[in-house]
Structure formats: structure tokens, C-alpha cells
Amino acid sequence: MATITDLRARRDALTAQRSSGVARVSYDGKTVDYRSLAEIDRAIEALDREIAAAEGRRIVRHVRVTTVKGL
């Protein structure tokens, strides 16, 4: 299993590449080609979950739904 430092380094590399618009990321001598920004976003979210799990915390997302009858 990767350490928190390794996971953060991968996340930083992905974040930098996402902001530059390039879909190729290199870290630790490895290169990964992504097809779209959505794929990079999913990889960043997965790394965020792994980092949170390694630190012993959970990522909680809330969705609130409100409705109005419109009368």
C-alpha cells in the first residue's frame, strides 16, 4: 500500500496537469495518459478517498433536496 506522502505526490501531479490542460502525468518514473479531464477528476477523487482512509477520516458528501409546490 502506498504511503500518504506518495498519495499526496500523485494527487499534486494530477492537479497540476489538470490545471495545465495536459492529459499526461509522470511521477516516480511512470507515465499515465488520460483521455479526458473527467477521467483526471475521477482519479483525483479516488486519491482523495485513499488519503482520507489512510488518515483515518471519512469524506462525507451531503445532498439537500428542497421543493416548492409552486402555488
C-alpha beads as a LAMMPS data file, in Angstrom:
LAMMPS data file: protein, C-alpha beads

71 atoms
70 bonds

1 atom types
1 bond types

-500.0 500.0 xlo xhi
-500.0 500.0 ylo yhi
-500.0 500.0 zlo zhi

Masses

1 110.0

Atoms # bond

1 1 1 0.000 0.000 0.000
2 1 1 1.239 3.491 -0.817
3 1 1 2.119 5.937 1.924
4 1 1 0.253 9.180 2.496
5 1 1 3.244 11.071 1.090
6 1 1 3.139 9.023 -2.127
7 1 1 -0.623 9.504 -2.473
8 1 1 -0.288 13.261 -1.983
9 1 1 2.538 13.431 -4.534
10 1 1 0.339 11.631 -7.091
11 1 1 -2.587 13.932 -6.288
12 1 1 -0.396 17.033 -6.656
13 1 1 0.875 15.795 -10.032
14 1 1 -2.680 15.170 -11.237
15 1 1 -3.895 18.555 -10.002
16 1 1 -1.022 20.356 -11.739
17 1 1 -1.650 18.518 -15.008
18 1 1 -5.393 19.151 -14.809
19 1 1 -4.859 22.881 -14.486
20 1 1 -2.401 22.886 -17.395
21 1 1 -4.824 21.030 -19.673
22 1 1 -2.337 18.248 -20.455
23 1 1 -3.644 14.707 -20.096
24 1 1 -0.265 13.042 -19.419
25 1 1 1.066 12.686 -15.865
26 1 1 4.515 11.468 -14.804
27 1 1 5.598 10.560 -11.278
28 1 1 8.191 8.141 -9.883
29 1 1 9.378 7.337 -13.392
30 1 1 5.897 6.239 -14.506
31 1 1 3.728 7.943 -17.114
32 1 1 -0.056 7.742 -17.318
33 1 1 -2.128 9.052 -20.241
34 1 1 -5.706 10.143 -19.508
35 1 1 -8.388 10.520 -22.153
36 1 1 -10.290 13.431 -20.649
37 1 1 -10.421 15.909 -17.792
38 1 1 -13.335 13.943 -16.323
39 1 1 -11.065 10.909 -16.034
40 1 1 -8.432 13.029 -14.247
41 1 1 -11.148 14.342 -11.898
42 1 1 -12.219 10.782 -11.048
43 1 1 -8.595 9.837 -10.341
44 1 1 -8.195 12.879 -8.051
45 1 1 -11.399 11.948 -6.189
46 1 1 -10.172 8.365 -5.780
47 1 1 -6.854 9.623 -4.384
48 1 1 -8.731 11.941 -2.001
49 1 1 -10.663 8.928 -0.690
50 1 1 -7.456 6.889 -0.277
51 1 1 -5.740 9.768 1.559
52 1 1 -8.748 10.219 3.843
53 1 1 -8.851 6.498 4.605
54 1 1 -5.118 6.433 5.347
55 1 1 -5.534 9.383 7.714
56 1 1 -8.469 7.667 9.435
57 1 1 -11.152 10.119 8.358
58 1 1 -14.164 9.896 6.063
59 1 1 -15.241 12.125 3.215
60 1 1 -18.907 12.912 3.707
61 1 1 -20.939 14.462 0.940
62 1 1 -24.417 15.819 1.612
63 1 1 -27.158 16.402 -0.909
64 1 1 -30.101 18.545 0.164
65 1 1 -33.277 18.481 -1.831
66 1 1 -35.890 21.212 -1.470
67 1 1 -39.129 21.505 -3.354
68 1 1 -41.778 24.157 -3.766
69 1 1 -45.318 23.378 -4.731
70 1 1 -45.456 26.489 -6.912
71 1 1 -48.829 27.823 -5.849

Bonds

1 1 1 2
2 1 2 3
3 1 3 4
4 1 4 5
5 1 5 6
6 1 6 7
7 1 7 8
8 1 8 9
9 1 9 10
10 1 10 11
11 1 11 12
12 1 12 13
13 1 13 14
14 1 14 15
15 1 15 16
16 1 16 17
17 1 17 18
18 1 18 19
19 1 19 20
20 1 20 21
21 1 21 22
22 1 22 23
23 1 23 24
24 1 24 25
25 1 25 26
26 1 26 27
27 1 27 28
28 1 28 29
29 1 29 30
30 1 30 31
31 1 31 32
32 1 32 33
33 1 33 34
34 1 34 35
35 1 35 36
36 1 36 37
37 1 37 38
38 1 38 39
39 1 39 40
40 1 40 41
41 1 41 42
42 1 42 43
43 1 43 44
44 1 44 45
45 1 45 46
46 1 46 47
47 1 47 48
48 1 48 49
49 1 49 50
50 1 50 51
51 1 51 52
52 1 52 53
53 1 53 54
54 1 54 55
55 1 55 56
56 1 56 57
57 1 57 58
58 1 58 59
59 1 59 60
60 1 60 61
61 1 61 62
62 1 62 63
63 1 63 64
64 1 64 65
65 1 65 66
66 1 66 67
67 1 67 68
68 1 68 69
69 1 69 70
70 1 70 71
